Amino acid sequence: MRNLFALLAGALFGAGLFISGMTDTTKVQGWLDVFGAWDPTLAFVMGGAIIPMFFAWRLTERRKPVLGGDFPTPPEPKIGKNLIVGSVMFGIGWGMAGLCPGPSMASLSYGGVGGWVFFAAMVAGMILAVPVKKRVFATA
């Protein structure tokens, strides 16, 4: 039952990304072009995610999920080197490609070869991130 609800939630998320335009790389790049032809419409998509999530965190305090397990703990509000470097790298990749992980997965069925290349590079980056970080910080 839990997997069925996860599938339904993922499908709803993907449909929302598609309908909102988050899978359209030109729309995303227009959002990021604040000094050019800026397109502010994706701010509504972000607000549509951030505002309900704020209330969801408040509603889950001291409760258990209906389908079992535990709710994840809220992230630590710590700003450090890892957050800054990771955010900059994420932002550069998002700006260059116009996709981030969720929309890239949602666009695999129609994004063409470029979408698959981005997805493969993203997965490779996720796999290599930990070993590269260990190696870089071990020598520093």
Secondary structure by P-SEA (a helix, b strand, c coil): caaaaaaaaaaaaaaaaaaaccccaaaaaaaacccccccccaaaaaaacaaaaaaaaaaaccccccccccccccccccccaaaaaaaaaaaaaaaaccccaaaaaaacccccaaaaaaaaaaaaaaaaaaaaaaaaaaac
